[in-house]
């Protein structure tokens, strides 16, 4: 955890923004998306790994959904759900008191986060019922009609993956822009959790109790994924 008394000459101090469970989620999801694109393109025997990794993505999304309500301060949805007024202030560069746009997700970043979570959820849902008409079907395929399964498969293999790749590229581009044009390293805080910030910025709880809670949530989510997949027999 960050030391509240650790200050820099500029008057800034290390503030814990991203708790460990959020950081693990971020990097595991990143690795899973890359693996899904690779195994999906390879096809054949690699599709079995594509399915397994897809179940992991399912579990990660469930975890993030729960963690958005019980996680550290800046990981909670309440910290980056912005109203129209906040968005306008951000776009005009005129933040009001209490607008912590520079700490967690800013309004544009929050749109990206929610869009990615929604697209990945749709990708998981379509994958669960998909049918490649060769040798691989999703575990819940038998619960939908052939027409629905084929439509889901078409989305899963076409627009779904394309939109996710576009969002990933935009995300990487935004990181590069902030690094080059604004001198802000957005990757480092997601590695060690802290940002150097001035003022009375609230920190995220990243205690042992928080991490134990995260482990319990992760186990519950894994159990739910196993139960859902098991419905396929």
C-alpha positions as a Python dict, from the first residue, in 0.01 Angstrom:
ca = {
    (1, 'X'): (0, 0, 0),
    (2, 'X'): (108, 359, -49),
    (3, 'X'): (265, 549, 238),
    (4, 'X'): (46, 853, 313),
    (5, 'X'): (351, 1041, 442),
    (6, 'X'): (564, 976, 134),
    (7, 'X'): (592, 1307, -51),
    (8, 'X'): (791, 1434, -348),
    (9, 'X'): (964, 1773, -372),
    (10, 'X'): (675, 1896, -587),
    (11, 'X'): (430, 1842, -304),
    (12, 'X'): (284, 1530, -458),
    (13, 'X'): (252, 1200, -278),
    (14, 'X'): (202, 839, -375),
    (15, 'X'): (-168, 754, -367),
    (16, 'X'): (-295, 399, -413),
    (17, 'X'): (-534, 425, -706),
    (18, 'X'): (-554, 72, -845),
    (19, 'X'): (-587, -207, -590),
    (20, 'X'): (-411, -537, -655),
    (21, 'X'): (-725, -728, -761),
    (22, 'X'): (-803, -463, -1023),
    (23, 'X'): (-449, -479, -1156),
    (24, 'X'): (-461, -858, -1176),
    (25, 'X'): (-794, -835, -1357),
    (26, 'X'): (-655, -586, -1607),
    (27, 'X'): (-347, -786, -1701),
    (28, 'X'): (-520, -1126, -1701),
    (29, 'X'): (-790, -988, -1927),
    (30, 'X'): (-527, -836, -2156),
    (31, 'X'): (-349, -1171, -2187),
    (32, 'X'): (-679, -1352, -2240),
    (33, 'X'): (-788, -1121, -2523),
    (34, 'X'): (-457, -1169, -2703),
    (35, 'X'): (-481, -1546, -2656),
    (36, 'X'): (-840, -1549, -2783),
    (37, 'X'): (-750, -1363, -3101),
    (38, 'X'): (-456, -1597, -3165),
    (39, 'X'): (-640, -1923, -3096),
    (40, 'X'): (-943, -1805, -3292),
    (41, 'X'): (-728, -1731, -3596),
    (42, 'X'): (-541, -2062, -3571),
    (43, 'X'): (-860, -2267, -3541),
    (44, 'X'): (-853, -2646, -3543),
    (45, 'X'): (-729, -2800, -3220),
    (46, 'X'): (-657, -2452, -3083),
    (47, 'X'): (-1033, -2394, -3056),
    (48, 'X'): (-1041, -2609, -2744),
    (49, 'X'): (-807, -2359, -2582),
    (50, 'X'): (-1020, -2083, -2729),
    (51, 'X'): (-1316, -2224, -2536),
    (52, 'X'): (-1121, -2265, -2211),
    (53, 'X'): (-981, -1914, -2226),
    (54, 'X'): (-1329, -1789, -2309),
    (55, 'X'): (-1454, -1939, -1983),
    (56, 'X'): (-1173, -1751, -1805),
    (57, 'X'): (-1289, -1427, -1969),
    (58, 'X'): (-1642, -1507, -1852),
    (59, 'X'): (-1516, -1542, -1495),
    (60, 'X'): (-1308, -1224, -1518),
    (61, 'X'): (-1608, -1025, -1638),
    (62, 'X'): (-1823, -1156, -1355),
    (63, 'X'): (-1548, -1063, -1111),
    (64, 'X'): (-1522, -710, -1250),
    (65, 'X'): (-1897, -668, -1229),
    (66, 'X'): (-1895, -752, -859),
    (67, 'X'): (-1571, -564, -795),
    (68, 'X'): (-1728, -256, -946),
    (69, 'X'): (-1945, -240, -634),
    (70, 'X'): (-1719, -375, -358),
    (71, 'X'): (-1365, -301, -481),
    (72, 'X'): (-1127, -17, -404),
    (73, 'X'): (-1255, 340, -437),
    (74, 'X'): (-1130, 405, -791),
    (75, 'X'): (-1232, 60, -913),
    (76, 'X'): (-1596, 114, -821),
    (77, 'X'): (-1833, 209, -1100),
    (78, 'X'): (-1957, 498, -889),
    (79, 'X'): (-1616, 665, -928),
    (80, 'X'): (-1631, 676, -1307),
    (81, 'X'): (-1998, 697, -1403),
    (82, 'X'): (-2024, 1055, -1523),
    (83, 'X'): (-2326, 1273, -1589),
    (84, 'X'): (-2355, 1516, -1884),
    (85, 'X'): (-2232, 1808, -1673),
    (86, 'X'): (-1912, 1628, -1574),
    (87, 'X'): (-1846, 1529, -1934),
    (88, 'X'): (-1887, 1889, -2053),
    (89, 'X'): (-1653, 2018, -1782),
    (90, 'X'): (-1396, 1759, -1883),
    (91, 'X'): (-1418, 1843, -2254),
    (92, 'X'): (-1390, 2215, -2178),
    (93, 'X'): (-1097, 2157, -1946),
    (94, 'X'): (-1278, 2327, -1658),
    (95, 'X'): (-1311, 2071, -1378),
    (96, 'X'): (-1506, 2167, -1069),
    (97, 'X'): (-1406, 2095, -712),
    (98, 'X'): (-1432, 1721, -659),
    (99, 'X'): (-1382, 1632, -1026),
    (100, 'X'): (-1098, 1382, -1003),
    (101, 'X'): (-1061, 1330, -1377),
    (102, 'X'): (-683, 1284, -1349),
    (103, 'X'): (-696, 1010, -1088),
    (104, 'X'): (-899, 710, -1206),
    (105, 'X'): (-1090, 684, -1534),
    (106, 'X'): (-1175, 1017, -1695),
    (107, 'X'): (-1510, 1052, -1882),
    (108, 'X'): (-1369, 936, -2216),
    (109, 'X'): (-1181, 653, -2047),
    (110, 'X'): (-1497, 542, -1869),
    (111, 'X'): (-1681, 516, -2202),
    (112, 'X'): (-1399, 295, -2329),
    (113, 'X'): (-1412, 75, -2019),
    (114, 'X'): (-1788, 21, -2032),
    (115, 'X'): (-1781, -35, -2408),
    (116, 'X'): (-1509, -298, -2372),
    (117, 'X'): (-1690, -477, -2089),
    (118, 'X'): (-2016, -477, -2287),
    (119, 'X'): (-1853, -605, -2605),
    (120, 'X'): (-1665, -877, -2419),
    (121, 'X'): (-1984, -983, -2242),
    (122, 'X'): (-2158, -1009, -2580),
    (123, 'X'): (-1860, -1200, -2718),
    (124, 'X'): (-1878, -1448, -2431),
    (125, 'X'): (-2254, -1486, -2467),
    (126, 'X'): (-2233, -1555, -2841),
    (127, 'X'): (-1943, -1793, -2787),
    (128, 'X'): (-2144, -1998, -2538),
    (129, 'X'): (-2404, -2077, -2805),
    (130, 'X'): (-2183, -2067, -3115),
    (131, 'X'): (-2153, -2346, -3373),
    (132, 'X'): (-1868, -2348, -3626),
    (133, 'X'): (-2048, -2624, -3821),
    (134, 'X'): (-1730, -2834, -3812),
    (135, 'X'): (-1642, -2978, -3473),
    (136, 'X'): (-1679, -2708, -3211),
    (137, 'X'): (-1993, -2581, -3040),
    (138, 'X'): (-2045, -2370, -2733),
    (139, 'X'): (-2167, -2550, -2418),
    (140, 'X'): (-2510, -2382, -2434),
    (141, 'X'): (-2563, -2438, -2805),
    (142, 'X'): (-2831, -2698, -2750),
    (143, 'X'): (-3054, -2443, -2579),
    (144, 'X'): (-3093, -2223, -2888),
    (145, 'X'): (-3218, -2273, -3242),
    (146, 'X'): (-2979, -2340, -3529),
    (147, 'X'): (-3062, -2004, -3684),
    (148, 'X'): (-2986, -1822, -3358),
    (149, 'X'): (-2662, -2016, -3313),
    (150, 'X'): (-2544, -1937, -3663),
    (151, 'X'): (-2627, -1569, -3618),
    (152, 'X'): (-2438, -1564, -3288),
    (153, 'X'): (-2143, -1738, -3453),
    (154, 'X'): (-2137, -1485, -3737),
    (155, 'X'): (-2124, -1199, -3486),
    (156, 'X'): (-1863, -1377, -3272),
    (157, 'X'): (-1628, -1439, -3564),
    (158, 'X'): (-1693, -1111, -3747),
    (159, 'X'): (-1811, -777, -3603),
    (160, 'X'): (-1762, -885, -3243),
    (161, 'X'): (-1391, -952, -3263),
    (162, 'X'): (-1335, -661, -3502),
    (163, 'X'): (-1490, -411, -3261),
    (164, 'X'): (-1287, -546, -2970),
    (165, 'X'): (-963, -514, -3169),
    (166, 'X'): (-1057, -155, -3262),
    (167, 'X'): (-1119, -69, -2896),
    (168, 'X'): (-789, -226, -2793),
    (169, 'X'): (-603, -25, -3058),
    (170, 'X'): (-777, 295, -2945),
    (171, 'X'): (-680, 213, -2586),
    (172, 'X'): (-316, 162, -2682),
    (173, 'X'): (-325, 480, -2889),
    (174, 'X'): (-463, 677, -2593),
    (175, 'X'): (-186, 543, -2369),
    (176, 'X'): (75, 650, -2625),
    (177, 'X'): (-88, 994, -2664),
    (178, 'X'): (-86, 1060, -2289),
    (179, 'X'): (273, 944, -2265),
    (180, 'X'): (408, 1148, -2557),
    (181, 'X'): (190, 1460, -2555),
    (182, 'X'): (103, 1496, -2187),
    (183, 'X'): (396, 1323, -2020),
    (184, 'X'): (168, 1091, -1824),
    (185, 'X'): (256, 724, -1781),
    (186, 'X'): (-74, 538, -1756),
    (187, 'X'): (85, 192, -1759),
    (188, 'X'): (303, 223, -1447),
    (189, 'X'): (12, 283, -1203),
    (190, 'X'): (-156, -31, -1338),
    (191, 'X'): (163, -220, -1252),
    (192, 'X'): (239, -92, -902),
    (193, 'X'): (-94, 69, -814),
    (194, 'X'): (17, 421, -720),
    (195, 'X'): (1, 764, -879),
    (196, 'X'): (193, 1072, -769),
    (197, 'X'): (-85, 1319, -688),
    (198, 'X'): (-123, 1648, -510),
    (199, 'X'): (-403, 1741, -273),
    (200, 'X'): (-636, 1536, -57),
    (201, 'X'): (-708, 1262, -310),
    (202, 'X'): (-894, 963, -163),
    (203, 'X'): (-699, 639, -191),
    (204, 'X'): (-830, 296, -278),
    (205, 'X'): (-833, 40, -1),
    (206, 'X'): (-580, -230, -89),
    (207, 'X'): (-548, -405, 244),
    (208, 'X'): (-514, -776, 314),
    (209, 'X'): (-885, -787, 392),
    (210, 'X'): (-962, -634, 52),
    (211, 'X'): (-753, -896, -121),
    (212, 'X'): (-914, -1180, 74),
    (213, 'X'): (-1253, -1042, -27),
    (214, 'X'): (-1138, -1035, -389),
    (215, 'X'): (-1026, -1398, -366),
    (216, 'X'): (-1366, -1498, -229),
    (217, 'X'): (-1538, -1313, -514),
    (218, 'X'): (-1309, -1478, -769),
    (219, 'X'): (-1382, -1826, -632),
    (220, 'X'): (-1757, -1758, -639),
    (221, 'X'): (-1734, -1635, -998),
    (222, 'X'): (-1534, -1941, -1102),
    (223, 'X'): (-1799, -2160, -943),
    (224, 'X'): (-2075, -1980, -1133),
    (225, 'X'): (-1890, -2016, -1464),
    (226, 'X'): (-1839, -2387, -1397),
    (227, 'X'): (-2211, -2426, -1324),
    (228, 'X'): (-2314, -2242, -1642),
    (229, 'X'): (-2074, -2437, -1861),
    (230, 'X'): (-2190, -2758, -1694),
    (231, 'X'): (-2542, -2696, -1823),
    (232, 'X'): (-2414, -2812, -2158),
    (233, 'X'): (-2362, -3161, -2020),
}
